[in-house]
Amino acid sequence: MDDEEARTRLLDAAEELFYRHGIQAVGMDRIRAASGVPLKRLYRLYPAKESLVTAYLERRDRRWTAGLRASVATSAQPPVLAAFDWLAQWFSEPDFRGCAFLNAYGELGAAAPEVVRVHKAELHALLAELVPAGAPPALADQLLVLVEGATTVAALSPGPEPARRAREVAELLLSK
């Protein structure tokens, strides 16, 4: 196995375990066992757990953001509403456990990797791109609150309903 395959295996295992069980509940030996990567190679590629957590969140950020952008780009719905439709699908996935970035921040607090804040800033910027021209400047901020609130509610009660309710509020905001 080359380093690229080892990284992929480690990140796959880290994503599954960290997202399902939490960052603090999962040790490096458990990731090693799940990935099949020898411990020596794991520590050569990720010298500390923090570096693996950061890599996991960076990869998740790229995938999550790309999925949202692709869905919005191909939807017949207005872009803002398409974002909430995508959230409804995400909230319905069988392994949905809320936002990995908020989960990480909830566990690690101020010690959470910077990628957590970067992800939220990127989400805000994406929402600002989606708002119609001439919309009030605060609309992206309001949409971010709707997205984060719906995600939190869905983490406690998975399914599409929180996204649908947030979409209804977004429609009201867009009609003003």
C-alpha positions in Angstrom: 0.0 0.0 0.0 1.4 3.4 -1.0 1.0 6.6 1.1 -2.0 7.8 -0.9 -3.9 4.6 -0.3 -2.9 4.7 3.3 -4.2 8.3 3.6 -7.4 7.4 2.0 -8.0 4.4 4.3 -7.1 6.5 7.3 -9.4 9.3 6.4 -12.2 6.9 5.5 -11.9 5.3 8.9 -11.5 8.6 10.7 -14.6 10.0 9.0 -16.7 7.1 9.8 -15.6 6.7 13.4 -15.3 10.4 14.4 -18.7 11.3 12.8 -20.4 8.3 14.4 -18.8 8.2 17.8 -17.1 11.6 18.3 -13.6 12.8 18.1 -12.7 12.3 21.7 -14.2 8.8 22.0 -12.1 7.5 19.1 -8.4 6.8 19.7 -5.7 6.4 17.1 -5.4 2.7 17.7 -9.1 2.3 16.8 -8.5 4.2 13.5 -5.5 2.1 12.8 -7.5 -1.1 13.3 -10.4 0.1 11.2 -8.1 1.3 8.4 -5.7 -1.6 8.3 -2.8 0.9 8.2 0.2 0.1 10.5 0.5 2.4 13.4 4.0 3.5 12.4 2.7 4.6 9.0 -0.3 6.3 10.6 1.9 8.4 12.8 4.3 9.2 9.9 1.3 10.5 7.8 -0.5 12.1 10.7 2.0 12.8 13.6 -0.7 13.8 16.0 -4.5 13.1 16.3 -5.1 16.8 15.7 -3.5 16.6 12.3 -5.8 13.6 11.4 -8.9 15.5 12.7 -8.0 18.5 10.6 -7.5 16.4 7.5 -10.8 14.6 8.1 -12.7 17.9 8.5 -10.9 19.5 5.4 -11.9 16.5 3.3 -15.4 16.6 4.6 -15.6 20.3 3.9 -14.6 19.9 0.3 -17.1 17.0 -0.3 -20.0 18.7 1.6 -19.6 22.0 -0.1 -19.1 20.4 -3.6 -22.3 18.4 -3.0 -24.3 21.4 -2.1 -23.0 23.5 -5.0 -23.6 20.7 -7.5 -27.2 20.2 -6.3 -27.9 23.9 -6.4 -26.4 24.3 -9.9 -28.6 21.5 -11.3 -31.8 22.3 -9.6 -34.8 23.9 -11.3 -35.6 25.6 -8.0 -34.3 29.1 -7.1 -30.8 28.6 -5.7 -31.6 29.5 -2.1 -34.6 27.1 -2.1 -32.5 24.4 -3.8 -30.0 24.6 -0.9 -32.8 23.7 1.5 -33.9 20.9 -0.7 -30.4 19.5 -0.6 -30.4 19.8 3.2 -33.6 17.8 3.3 -31.9 15.0 1.4 -28.8 15.1 3.6 -30.9 15.1 6.8 -32.6 11.9 5.5 -29.4 9.9 5.1 -29.3 6.9 7.4 -26.0 7.9 9.1 -26.9 11.6 9.6 -25.5 12.9 12.9 -25.7 16.6 12.4 -22.9 19.0 11.3 -19.5 17.4 11.7 -18.0 20.9 12.2 -20.4 21.9 15.0 -19.9 18.5 16.5 -16.2 19.0 16.5 -16.5 22.5 18.0 -18.9 21.1 20.6 -16.4 18.5 21.7 -13.2 20.5 21.4 -14.3 24.1 22.0 -11.6 26.7 21.4 -9.1 23.8 20.6 -11.2 22.9 17.5 -9.2 23.1 14.2 -9.5 26.4 12.3 -11.2 24.4 9.5 -14.4 24.6 11.6 -14.5 28.4 11.4 -13.4 28.3 7.8 -16.2 25.9 6.8 -18.8 28.2 8.4 -17.4 31.3 6.7 -17.5 29.4 3.4 -21.1 28.4 4.0 -22.0 32.0 4.7 -20.2 33.1 1.5 -22.0 30.5 -0.5 -25.4 31.6 0.8 -24.5 35.2 0.0 -23.8 34.0 -3.6 -27.2 32.4 -3.8 -29.3 35.3 -2.7 -31.0 37.2 -5.5 -29.6 40.5 -6.7 -31.0 43.4 -4.7 -31.8 41.3 -1.7 -31.2 42.9 1.7 -27.6 42.6 2.9 -28.7 40.7 6.0 -30.4 37.9 4.0 -27.3 35.7 3.9 -26.9 36.0 7.7 -30.6 35.1 8.2 -30.2 32.1 5.8 -27.1 30.9 7.7 -29.2 30.9 10.9 -31.9 28.9 9.2 -29.4 26.4 7.8 -27.6 25.9 11.2 -30.9 25.8 13.1 -32.4 23.2 10.8 -29.2 21.1 11.0 -29.3 21.2 14.8 -32.9 20.2 14.9 -32.4 17.4 12.3 -29.5 16.1 14.4 -31.9 15.5 17.3 -34.7 14.4 15.1 -33.4 13.1 11.7 -35.4 13.5 8.6 -36.3 16.1 6.0 -38.9 18.0 8.0 -36.5 20.6 9.6 -35.1 21.5 6.2 -38.7 21.8 4.8 -39.7 24.2 7.7 -36.5 26.3 7.2 -37.3 26.4 3.4 -40.7 27.8 4.2 -39.1 30.6 6.3 -36.6 31.2 3.5 -39.4 31.6 1.0 -41.0 34.3 3.3 -37.6 36.1 3.6 -37.2 36.0 -0.2 -40.7 37.4 -0.8 -40.0 40.6 1.2 
